[in-house]
Amino acid sequence: MDSIAGWMRGAELELALQKTEAVMIKGRRQWRGGQMQIAGVPIEIGREAKYLGVWVDSSLGFKKHITEAGKRAEKSVNALSRLMPNIGGLRMAKRKIMGAAAQSIMLYGAEVWVPALETDSYRRILETVQRRIMLRVVAAYKTISGEAVQRRWESGEGGAWTRRLIKDVKKWATRSHGEVGYRLSQWMTGHGSFGAYRRRIGKSEEAECFHCDRDQDDTPEHTLFRCPAFLGRRDRVERDLRRVVHVDNIVDVMLEGERNWRVIAEWVEQVMKTKEEEEWRKEGRPPPIV
Ligand SMILES: [Zn+2]
């Protein structure tokens, strides 16, 4: 050990002896502590030590690392799930983020410790954590205080347009049916193929709708409820659902039942798809292959 310290001094590196930990790697044999000395400083030989984010233990079994990684993943997911209500009803996106966060924490350094998963009991540690995290991810919306979310929602998290659509955020978030796909989320956030939005982000000079000649700004509201180009579809939806659908009730109608949700989601999907295709055509680009 002294020669290592000496070599490091030669390379102008210094061993911080007070912070140095030692672990003796000795396979499955019994661990017996002990001490060693470097440059006169006693260093305890411990059962395990953390090195570059991985817990190394004397048997190289990685039980400590697996336990710690599980704990850390769970802690982050819990913290994330408390933050996440901010992004409103985009459940799929939210689950994806939480799942990915948990996975990246749990799998950190896996190249090193993956053989440890051959031990059933170690694998079960991770499986148990994983199950708890999944439950947490699925239940995230149900465990937060409805009032707190509603207050935050009304005070400005989420854009004004989305707030206008989703008035009761708890009812929206705790619904038992209805996934929000890509195009529906575009329409509900106003981010996407809308002239008004494209001008705001500097992608277009004009905000006017190019499906009609009414000098109207191209917004989600105009598209679905006012643009003559799409009124026929609205008509069909209203006849199908036997009711009038407008900005202030569309989300309530969707929440009323799974079939309503499907009909409206399909309507939005088709309209948004047509808009996208028009946009590509206008820009002379071929449509992307989806
Ligand atoms: Zn229009």
Boltz pocket constraint, residues with backbone or C-beta under 6 A from the ligand:
constraints:
  - pocket:
      binder: B
      contacts: [[A, 209], [A, 210], [A, 211], [A, 212], [A, 213], [A, 216], [A, 222], [A, 223], [A, 226], [A, 227], [A, 228], [A, 229]]
      max_distance: 6.0
